[in-house]
């Protein structure tokens, strides 16, 4: 879903992921998350809060049940991150979305966004705000499959923000339905669009 190419000090060879596991953050993940965010930050962008405040992840994303931070792991390495913070109006804010600069990064992003959107839905959030530089069309299409409809794009602090609403009118079954859990330990071909 990223429309910007990632920059890295040294190019890494493309990898083919046989399996992908999306799991909760653990304290031992800090060094790999810093490495990933430094290598995968879009050129010219300001890095997200999760990399700048790596020591505050537990406090920020695990203090309340509705907030969370995930990592995607493949071949024993962290290849992506995403986080959700829910405000008092039950609006879920998706951030810290990063994936390794790799030919499979969109597949990693889809698995992470699926986990975050499912979590937001499980916590009664009708609005999902994406704080990441993504391709609007691809994000809209993917989130539509998860029941969220694109509303608008705007900028907050010089960063792109996309707003989506859970579509209960055209798809009322989503109000009663629980989204399936995000894929864990499945073949990457499962996530192809």
N, C-alpha and C positions, 0 to 999 in steps of 0.2 A: 504494500500500500504506500510505500514511501516514494515520493516523486523526486526527491533529491538524492544525488549520489553521495555516498559516505566517503569521508577522507580518512586515510590512515598513513602513518609515517612510512610503513612498508607494505606493499600489496601482499595480500594473503591469497594462496591458491584457493580456488573454489572447492567446496567439499560437498559430497553427496550424503545427506543424512538418512540413515536406515531407519532410525526411530527418533522420536521426539517425546520428551516428558516435560509437562508443565507442572511445576510444584511451587509451594510456598518458599519464600526467602528464608535462608538460614544465615546466621552470623558469619559462618565460614565462607559465604559467597562474596563478601565485600571486595577482596582483591580482584576477582574475576569480573565483578560488575564495574569496577573502576576502569579496568582494561577495556571492557566492551564499550562503555560509554565514551571513553577517550577515542577509540578507534572508529566508532560508528556515528559520531555526531555529525550531522549535516554541515557542510562547509558554510561558514559565516553565521552559524546559529549560536545562540547562547545555550549552554548545556542545561539540562533539566535539573530540578532541585534534588532528585534522588542521588545523582552522582556528586553534587556539591555538598550534600548533607548525608553522606553515606553512613555516618555514625548515628544518625537519627531515624533510620528506617524503621526499627522496631517501635520507637515512640510514635512516629508519625502514621504508620500503616497497620500497626497491630494493637494499638491502644483500645480501639473500638471494633466491634464485630463487623460493622459494615465497611470498614476500610481494609485494604489488603495489598500485598506486593508479591508478585510471582516472578519466577525465572523459568526460562525454557532451557532445557538441557538436552544435548545431543552428543553422542560419542564421548561422554564424560566431561564435556565443557559447557559452560553457560553461553548460550548463543542468542539470548534475548531476555528482555525484562518488560514488565508493565505493572502499573499500580492503579488502584481505585481509591478515591477519597469521596465520601458522601457528605454533603453539607446538610444543614438543618431542614432544608426544604425538600429533602430526599432527591437531590440532584447528584448524580454520580459523575465525578470528574476523573477521566481516564488520562493518565500521564505516564511519564518515564518509559514510553514505548520505544524500544531500541531492539534491533536485530543485527547480527553479524553481517558485515559487508560480504554478501555471499549470494550466489544465484538462487538460493532457497530462502532468502530473507523474507519474502512475502508470505511464504508458508509458515514460517516461525511467527510472524506478526499476526497472521490469521488465527493461529492456535492461541496466542496470548490475548488477542482481542476477544476471542470467543470465551475464554475463561473470565475475563473482566466483565463482559456484557452479561454473562450468565449470573455472575455474582451480583451485579447491579440489579438485575431482574429479581433474583432471589430476595433482595433486600427492599423490594417495593419501589424501586426508582423508575419513574416514568420518563425522566430526561437523562440523557447521556451526553456529556460535554467532552469532546476529544481535544486534548491539548497536545497535539503532535503535528508535525508536518507530514501530511499524507495526501495521496491522490484522492480528490473528492469523489470522483466517479467510482473508483474501486472501493473506497470506504463505504459509500452509500449503498452500493450493490451488496457488499458483504454484510453490512449491518441490517439491511432490509431482510436478508435471509434469516437473521436472528430476531426480527420483529421490530427493528427501530427504523424510523423514517427520517431522512435528512430534513432539517428545518432551515438552517442558515449558516453562513460562514462570517466570522468577524475576527478582529484582532484585539488581543489583550496584551498589554505590555510588549508590543511589537512581535507577538507570536500569533500564529494562526490558531483559531479555535473553531471547531465544527460542533454544531448542536443537532442532536437527534432526539426524537420522542418515540416512546413505545407506542406503536400504532394499535390501539384498542378498538378503533372504529371500523377499519377495514378488515381487521383480523381479531375479532373479539375473543377467539379461543386462546390468545396469548395471555389474557387476564387470568384465566384458570390454569393454564399450562405452565409447567415448570420446564425451562429450557434444559436440554440434555447437558450432562456434565461435559466440561471441555475434554478434548481428546488427550489421553495419557498413554504413553508407550505404544503409539500406533505408527504405522508406516506413514511417511511423509506424503505418499500419493493420496492419502485420505483427504488432505487439505487442498488439493489442486482445484482451481476454479474452472 
